Amino acid sequence: MLNKLAIKCNLIIVSLMLLLSTPVMAFAATNVANSNTNKTVELQRSQLLDKETSYLLKHNKPLSLTAKSAIAIDYKTGQVLYEKNAYQSLPTASMSKVLTLYVTLKHIKEGKIHWNDKVTINKALHDLSVDHNYANVKLTQGKQYTIRQLYQAALYSENAATMALGYGVAHGSTQRFALMMRSEAKKIGITDAKVYTACGLTNGEVGSLGFSNASYDAENELSARDMALLTIHILRLYPQILKTSSANTTQFENTTMLNWNWMIKGRSQALPDIKVDGLKTGTSDTAKACFTGTAVKNGNRIITVVMGVPNAGQYDPARFIQTRKLMKYVYAKYHYVALNKGESLSVATNRQHNSVIDVPNGKQKSVEVGIAANQGVWLTKNQSLEVTKINAINKYAKGNGVDAGTFKAGDTIAKAKFNGIRYIKGVPTTVNLIAKDQVDKANIFVRFWRSMTSWF
């Protein structure tokens, strides 16, 4: 009897376990199915976009974006790969925070502030932080937060935290920080910026944290080119920013902040073949939907900006749809050609240039030149790398060439300009060239003879 009773009890227990586990297993199966469906949708969407892009390129049709302005560039050199009204200043909304982060990181690098410095929250910052009209995490009045905490919150678009970050960097003045933003922008070649707040809200929306002598509606304005140039500088200054900007979530005390960039891995607007890992969105009634993105494919990084994209609210993916189109177009239209440090210019151009510059007073009448630093250019399918001009750097110039005896092998003595390669305003538009050899001066008799024969 006891054995039979034990068997019955075991059967009942097993049945109950199966019954209780069924919803869990069903839920898990549903999640897997949904995950697979999302991956399938992502792949199908990508393939359709590939077909649309191929059609444009095959029929030599331009890419048309639903945006007031846009640009795509190489992240290191600033070579222009696409542009539309790229120099038109427009409201930037929360994309302004990229400039705030740049100023903060620059001051940290210069030792003027430190990651663990504390910022005490005043009443105005607290009041803004509990205004539910804007993206915010609550900041407690009188409490101290570190620069690192506020920096991370700013990158995740929390407005009051961004204002608090500026308040801390400028040692107690949000207005002074806005002036610092203007100054730093000018230093990197952004001369048309309008800056009133660290976060991108209007001057009036931040209340007493704004300027008393500016209108309520005064707001930050930059161009797509400005945002692209700023992104070059912030990635150069602090590439680690991409580790934070590519994370789905981050913590602020007990609050989990969600990344507004829906193109990063695992989010609804991601691309399967292009890794998007930054950088910043922006949305307002005047700015519409904006996005400064950066992405990598086959090891080659680009920066993209779309501004003034019509949208139906902050949850409309319109800006990401336009960015997807732009990224797909750029990577399909161009291929990246690496220019390696020390490589002969002749090799880099597939022997289309003789790779020398004149040395009119040297023992040798010319010197071979090579690429001064690792970089690259983007070329279209039928485009070749053609040198249009080589000019000596002033320090070494002699007539139409370089002055013998003034340089050694490895010195940067000249600059090359390539045909059909354009760069945004604010970056070098030429490629530096080094001397492959040292050339000493010819003796006075040789130089005299050359001078005489040049007349005939």
C-alpha positions as CSV (number, residue, x, y, z in Angstrom):
1,M,0.0,0.0,0.0
2,L,2.8,2.4,0.9
3,N,4.5,1.8,-2.4
4,K,1.3,2.4,-4.4
5,L,0.6,5.5,-2.3
6,A,4.2,6.8,-3.0
7,I,3.8,6.2,-6.7
8,K,0.5,8.1,-6.8
9,C,2.1,11.0,-4.9
10,N,5.0,11.1,-7.3
11,L,2.6,11.1,-10.3
12,I,0.6,14.0,-8.8
13,I,3.8,16.0,-8.1
14,V,5.1,15.4,-11.7
15,S,1.8,16.4,-13.1
16,L,1.7,19.6,-11.0
17,M,5.3,20.5,-12.1
18,L,4.4,20.0,-15.8
19,L,1.2,22.1,-15.4
20,L,3.1,24.9,-13.7
21,S,5.9,24.9,-16.1
22,T,3.7,25.0,-19.2
23,P,3.1,28.8,-19.2
24,V,6.8,29.4,-18.5
25,M,7.8,27.2,-21.5
26,A,5.2,28.8,-23.6
27,F,6.4,32.3,-22.6
28,A,10.0,31.3,-23.4
29,A,9.0,29.8,-26.8
30,T,7.0,33.0,-27.6
31,N,10.0,35.2,-26.7
32,V,12.3,33.1,-29.0
33,A,9.7,33.3,-31.8
34,N,9.5,37.0,-31.4
35,S,13.2,37.3,-31.4
36,N,13.5,35.3,-34.5
37,T,10.8,37.3,-36.1
38,N,12.6,40.5,-35.3
39,K,15.8,39.2,-36.8
40,T,13.9,38.1,-39.9
41,V,12.2,41.5,-40.2
42,E,15.6,43.2,-39.8
43,L,17.2,41.0,-42.5
44,Q,14.2,41.5,-44.9
45,R,14.2,45.2,-44.4
46,S,18.0,45.3,-45.0
47,Q,17.7,43.3,-48.2
48,L,14.9,45.5,-49.5
49,L,17.0,48.6,-48.8
50,D,19.9,47.0,-50.6
51,K,17.7,46.5,-53.7
52,E,16.5,50.1,-53.6
53,T,20.1,51.4,-53.2
54,S,21.4,49.2,-56.1
55,Y,18.6,50.6,-58.3
56,L,19.7,54.2,-57.5
57,L,23.3,53.5,-58.2
58,K,22.7,51.4,-61.4
59,H,20.5,54.2,-62.9
60,N,22.7,57.0,-61.6
61,K,19.9,58.5,-59.5
62,P,20.6,60.6,-56.5
63,L,19.6,59.6,-53.0
64,S,16.6,61.5,-51.8
65,L,16.2,61.9,-48.1
66,T,13.2,63.3,-46.3
67,A,15.2,65.7,-44.2
68,K,15.9,69.4,-44.2
69,S,19.6,68.7,-44.2
70,A,22.0,65.8,-44.0
71,I,25.6,64.8,-44.4
72,A,27.9,61.7,-44.4
73,I,31.6,61.9,-43.9
74,D,34.7,59.8,-43.2
75,Y,35.1,59.9,-39.4
76,K,38.9,60.6,-39.5
77,T,39.5,62.8,-42.5
78,G,36.1,64.5,-43.0
79,Q,35.8,63.5,-46.7
80,V,32.3,64.2,-47.8
81,L,30.4,61.2,-49.0
82,Y,26.9,62.8,-49.1
83,E,25.4,66.2,-48.4
84,K,22.1,68.0,-48.5
85,N,21.9,71.6,-47.3
86,A,24.8,70.6,-45.0
87,Y,25.7,74.2,-44.1
88,Q,22.2,75.4,-43.2
89,S,21.9,76.2,-39.5
90,L,18.9,74.5,-37.9
91,P,17.6,73.8,-34.4
92,T,19.5,70.9,-32.9
93,A,17.4,70.1,-29.8
94,S,19.2,67.3,-27.8
95,M,21.9,66.9,-30.3
96,S,23.3,70.0,-28.6
97,K,24.5,67.7,-25.9
98,V,27.3,66.4,-28.1
99,L,28.9,69.9,-27.7
100,T,28.3,69.8,-24.0
101,L,30.0,66.4,-23.8
102,Y,32.9,67.7,-25.9
103,V,33.5,70.7,-23.7
104,T,33.3,68.5,-20.6
105,L,35.7,65.9,-21.9
106,K,38.2,68.6,-23.1
107,H,38.2,70.1,-19.6
108,I,38.8,66.7,-18.1
109,K,41.7,66.0,-20.4
110,E,43.2,69.4,-19.6
111,G,42.9,68.6,-15.9
112,K,40.5,71.5,-15.2
113,I,37.9,69.1,-13.8
114,H,37.9,65.4,-12.8
115,W,35.4,62.5,-13.2
116,N,34.8,62.3,-9.4
117,D,34.3,66.0,-8.8
118,K,30.9,66.7,-7.1
119,V,28.1,69.0,-8.3
120,T,25.6,70.2,-5.7
121,I,22.1,70.5,-7.1
122,N,20.3,73.8,-6.6
123,K,16.6,74.5,-6.6
124,A,16.4,75.5,-10.3
125,L,18.2,72.3,-11.4
126,H,15.9,70.2,-9.1
127,D,12.8,71.9,-10.4
128,L,13.8,71.2,-14.0
129,S,14.5,67.6,-13.2
130,V,11.0,66.9,-12.0
131,D,9.3,68.6,-15.0
132,H,7.7,65.7,-16.8
133,N,7.4,67.6,-20.1
134,Y,11.1,66.8,-20.7
135,A,13.3,63.7,-20.6
136,N,14.7,63.7,-17.1
137,V,16.0,61.8,-14.1
138,K,15.2,63.3,-10.7
139,L,18.0,65.3,-9.1
140,T,17.6,65.9,-5.4
141,Q,18.0,69.5,-4.2
142,G,21.1,69.8,-2.0
143,K,22.5,66.4,-3.1
144,Q,25.8,65.9,-4.8
145,Y,26.4,64.0,-8.0
146,T,29.7,63.2,-9.7
147,I,30.7,64.6,-13.1
148,R,30.7,61.0,-14.3
149,Q,27.1,60.4,-13.2
150,L,25.9,63.6,-14.9
151,Y,28.0,62.9,-18.1
152,Q,26.4,59.4,-18.5
153,A,22.9,60.9,-17.9
154,A,23.6,63.6,-20.5
155,L,24.6,61.1,-23.1
156,Y,21.2,59.4,-22.5
157,S,19.5,62.7,-23.1
158,E,18.5,63.6,-19.5
159,N,18.0,67.4,-19.7
160,A,18.4,68.6,-16.1
161,A,21.4,66.3,-15.6
162,T,23.0,67.9,-18.7
163,M,22.3,71.4,-17.3
164,A,23.8,70.2,-14.0
165,L,26.9,68.9,-15.8
166,G,27.4,72.3,-17.4
167,Y,26.8,74.0,-14.1
168,G,29.6,71.8,-12.5
169,V,32.1,72.3,-15.4
170,A,31.6,76.1,-15.3
171,H,31.9,76.1,-11.5
172,G,28.4,77.2,-10.7
173,S,26.9,79.0,-13.8
174,T,24.9,77.4,-16.6
175,Q,25.1,80.7,-18.5
176,R,28.9,80.7,-18.3
177,F,28.9,77.1,-19.6
178,A,26.8,78.1,-22.6
179,L,29.4,80.8,-23.3
180,M,32.1,78.2,-23.0
181,M,30.3,76.0,-25.5
182,R,30.2,78.9,-28.0
183,S,34.0,79.5,-27.5
184,E,35.0,75.9,-27.9
185,A,32.8,75.6,-31.0
186,K,34.7,78.5,-32.6
187,K,38.0,77.0,-31.8
188,I,37.3,73.9,-33.9
189,G,35.9,75.9,-36.8
190,I,32.2,76.2,-36.0
191,T,31.5,79.9,-36.5
192,D,27.8,80.0,-37.1
193,A,26.5,78.2,-33.9
194,K,23.8,79.7,-31.7
195,V,24.0,78.3,-28.2
196,Y,21.8,79.1,-25.2
197,T,21.5,75.9,-23.2
198,A,23.7,72.9,-22.5
199,C,20.8,70.5,-23.0
200,G,19.1,71.8,-26.2
201,L,15.8,73.1,-24.6
202,T,14.9,76.7,-25.4
203,N,16.2,79.5,-23.3
204,G,12.9,80.0,-21.7
205,E,12.2,76.3,-21.0
206,V,15.1,76.1,-18.6
207,G,13.8,79.1,-16.6
208,S,16.4,80.9,-14.5
209,L,19.1,78.6,-15.8
210,G,18.9,80.5,-19.2
211,F,20.0,84.0,-20.2
212,S,17.9,86.9,-18.9
213,N,18.7,89.0,-22.0
214,A,17.6,86.3,-24.5
215,S,14.0,85.5,-25.7
216,Y,12.0,82.6,-24.4
217,D,12.2,80.9,-27.8
218,A,15.9,81.4,-28.4
219,E,17.4,77.9,-29.1
220,N,20.5,76.2,-30.1
221,E,21.2,76.0,-33.8
222,L,24.0,74.3,-35.7
223,S,24.4,72.9,-39.2
224,A,24.7,69.2,-40.2
225,R,28.3,70.0,-41.1
226,D,28.8,71.5,-37.7
227,M,27.5,68.4,-36.0
228,A,29.7,66.2,-38.2
229,L,32.8,68.2,-37.5
230,L,32.0,68.2,-33.7
231,T,31.7,64.4,-33.9
232,I,35.1,64.1,-35.5
233,H,36.6,66.0,-32.6
234,I,34.8,64.2,-29.8
235,L,35.7,60.8,-31.3
236,R,39.3,61.9,-31.6
237,L,39.4,63.3,-28.1
238,Y,37.5,60.5,-26.3
239,P,36.8,57.4,-28.5
240,Q,35.6,55.6,-25.3
241,I,32.4,57.5,-25.6
242,L,31.2,54.8,-28.0
243,K,31.2,52.2,-25.2
244,T,28.5,54.2,-23.4
245,S,26.6,55.4,-26.5
246,S,26.3,51.8,-27.8
247,A,24.9,50.3,-24.6
248,N,21.1,49.8,-24.5
249,T,20.8,51.0,-20.9
250,T,22.8,52.5,-18.1
251,Q,22.1,53.2,-14.4
252,F,21.6,56.5,-12.7
253,E,21.3,55.7,-9.0
254,N,18.2,53.4,-8.9
255,T,16.9,54.5,-12.3
256,T,17.6,52.5,-15.5
257,M,18.0,54.9,-18.4
258,L,17.1,53.6,-21.9
259,N,19.2,54.6,-24.9
260,W,17.2,56.7,-27.4
261,N,19.3,55.4,-30.3
262,W,17.2,52.6,-31.8
263,M,19.9,51.7,-34.4
264,I,22.3,50.1,-31.9
265,K,22.5,46.3,-31.7
266,G,19.3,44.6,-30.5
267,R,17.0,47.6,-31.1
268,S,14.2,47.9,-33.5
269,Q,15.9,49.9,-36.2
270,A,19.3,48.1,-36.3
271,L,20.9,47.0,-39.5
272,P,22.4,43.4,-39.7
273,D,25.4,44.4,-41.8
274,I,26.3,47.8,-40.4
275,K,27.2,48.3,-36.8
276,V,25.8,51.6,-35.4
277,D,27.4,52.5,-32.0
278,G,26.5,56.1,-31.5
279,L,25.8,58.9,-31.0
280,K,22.9,61.3,-30.2
281,T,19.3,62.0,-31.1
282,G,17.4,65.2,-30.9
283,T,13.6,66.0,-31.0
284,S,11.6,69.1,-30.7
285,D,8.7,70.9,-32.4
286,T,11.1,73.2,-34.2
287,A,14.0,70.8,-34.8
288,K,11.7,67.9,-35.8
289,A,13.6,64.6,-35.5
290,C,17.4,64.7,-35.7
291,F,20.1,62.1,-35.4
292,T,23.9,62.2,-35.4
293,G,25.1,58.7,-36.0
294,T,28.3,56.8,-36.4
295,A,28.7,53.4,-37.8
296,V,31.3,50.8,-38.9
297,K,31.3,48.3,-41.8
298,N,34.3,46.2,-42.8
299,G,36.4,48.2,-40.3
300,N,35.6,51.5,-42.0
301,R,33.8,54.2,-39.9
302,I,31.5,57.0,-41.1
303,I,29.6,59.8,-39.4
304,T,26.1,60.7,-40.5
305,V,23.7,63.5,-39.6
306,V,20.1,64.0,-40.5
307,M,18.2,67.1,-39.4
308,G,14.6,68.3,-39.6
309,V,13.1,64.9,-40.4
310,P,9.2,65.2,-40.2
311,N,7.9,62.9,-37.4
312,A,4.8,62.1,-35.6
313,G,6.3,62.3,-32.1
314,Q,9.4,61.1,-30.2
315,Y,8.5,57.4,-30.8
316,D,8.4,57.8,-34.6
317,P,11.4,56.0,-36.1
318,A,11.6,58.4,-39.1
319,R,15.1,59.7,-38.4
320,F,16.4,56.2,-38.2
321,I,14.7,55.2,-41.4
322,Q,16.4,58.1,-43.2
323,T,19.8,57.3,-41.5
324,R,19.5,53.7,-42.6
325,K,19.0,54.8,-46.2
326,L,22.0,57.2,-46.0
327,M,24.3,54.6,-44.5
328,K,23.3,51.9,-47.0
329,Y,23.8,54.3,-49.8
330,V,27.3,55.4,-48.7
331,Y,28.6,51.9,-48.1
332,A,27.2,50.7,-51.4
333,K,28.4,53.7,-53.5
334,Y,32.0,53.9,-52.1
335,H,34.8,51.6,-51.3
336,Y,37.6,52.5,-48.9
337,V,41.2,52.7,-50.1
338,A,43.8,52.7,-47.4
339,L,46.8,55.0,-47.7
340,N,49.5,53.5,-45.5
341,K,52.2,55.5,-43.8
342,G,55.4,55.5,-45.8
343,E,53.8,54.1,-48.9
344,S,55.0,55.6,-52.1
345,L,52.6,58.0,-53.7
346,S,53.2,56.1,-56.9
347,V,52.0,52.9,-55.4
348,A,49.0,54.6,-53.7
349,T,47.9,55.9,-57.1
350,N,48.5,52.6,-59.0
351,R,51.5,54.2,-60.8
352,Q,49.3,57.1,-62.2
353,H,51.7,59.6,-60.6
354,N,55.5,59.6,-60.7
355,S,55.6,60.2,-57.0
356,V,58.4,62.8,-57.0
357,I,58.8,66.5,-56.3
358,D,61.6,68.6,-57.8
359,V,64.7,69.6,-55.8
360,P,66.2,72.3,-58.1
361,N,69.3,72.8,-56.0
362,G,69.9,69.2,-55.0
363,K,72.5,66.6,-55.9
364,Q,69.5,64.7,-57.1
365,K,67.0,66.8,-59.1
366,S,64.0,65.2,-57.4
367,V,63.0,63.2,-54.4
368,E,60.4,60.5,-54.1
369,V,57.5,61.2,-51.7
370,G,55.2,58.9,-49.7
371,I,52.2,59.0,-47.4
372,A,52.9,60.7,-44.1
373,A,50.3,59.0,-41.9
374,N,47.8,56.1,-42.1
375,Q,44.5,57.3,-43.5
376,G,42.3,56.6,-46.5
377,V,40.0,57.9,-49.2
378,W,36.6,56.7,-50.4
379,L,36.3,56.1,-54.1
380,T,33.3,55.2,-56.2
381,K,33.3,52.1,-58.4
382,N,34.8,53.7,-61.5
383,Q,36.9,56.3,-59.7
384,S,40.7,56.1,-59.4
385,L,43.0,58.1,-57.1
386,E,44.4,60.9,-59.2
387,V,46.8,63.6,-57.9
388,T,46.0,67.0,-59.2
389,K,48.7,69.0,-57.4
390,I,51.7,68.6,-55.1
391,N,52.8,71.6,-53.3
392,A,55.9,72.0,-51.0
393,I,55.2,73.1,-47.4
394,N,56.4,76.7,-47.0
395,K,59.2,75.7,-44.7
396,Y,60.8,73.6,-47.4
397,A,59.7,75.4,-50.5
398,K,62.2,76.3,-53.3
399,G,60.8,77.5,-56.5
400,N,58.3,74.9,-57.8
401,G,59.9,72.2,-55.5
402,V,61.7,71.8,-52.2
403,D,65.0,73.2,-50.9
404,A,67.8,70.7,-50.8
405,G,69.6,70.2,-47.5
406,T,66.7,71.4,-45.4
407,F,65.0,68.0,-44.9
408,K,65.7,64.4,-43.9
409,A,64.1,61.1,-44.9
410,G,60.7,61.0,-43.1
411,D,60.2,64.7,-42.9
412,T,56.8,66.0,-44.1
413,I,57.8,68.2,-47.0
414,A,54.7,68.5,-49.2
415,K,50.9,68.1,-49.6
416,A,49.0,66.4,-52.3
417,K,45.5,67.2,-53.6
418,F,43.4,64.5,-55.1
419,N,40.9,64.9,-58.0
420,G,37.2,64.5,-57.0
421,I,37.8,64.2,-53.3
422,R,36.0,66.8,-51.2
423,Y,36.2,67.5,-47.5
424,I,34.0,69.4,-45.1
425,K,35.0,72.9,-44.1
426,G,37.3,72.9,-41.0
427,V,39.5,69.9,-41.9
428,P,42.7,69.6,-44.0
429,T,41.8,69.2,-47.7
430,T,45.2,67.7,-48.7
431,V,47.3,64.7,-47.8
432,N,50.7,65.2,-46.2
433,L,53.7,63.7,-47.9
434,I,57.0,62.7,-46.5
435,A,60.5,62.6,-48.2
436,K,61.6,59.1,-48.9
437,D,65.2,60.2,-48.9
438,Q,67.5,63.0,-47.9
439,V,68.8,65.2,-50.7
440,D,71.9,67.3,-50.1
441,K,72.7,70.5,-51.9
442,A,74.6,70.3,-55.2
443,N,77.9,72.2,-55.2
444,I,77.9,75.8,-56.3
445,F,79.2,75.0,-59.8
446,V,76.4,72.5,-60.5
447,R,73.8,75.0,-59.3
448,F,75.3,77.8,-61.4
449,W,75.3,75.6,-64.5
450,R,71.7,74.6,-63.9
451,S,70.7,78.2,-63.5
452,M,72.4,79.1,-66.8
453,T,70.9,76.2,-68.8
454,S,67.4,77.1,-67.5
455,W,67.5,80.2,-69.7
456,F,67.8,78.2,-72.9
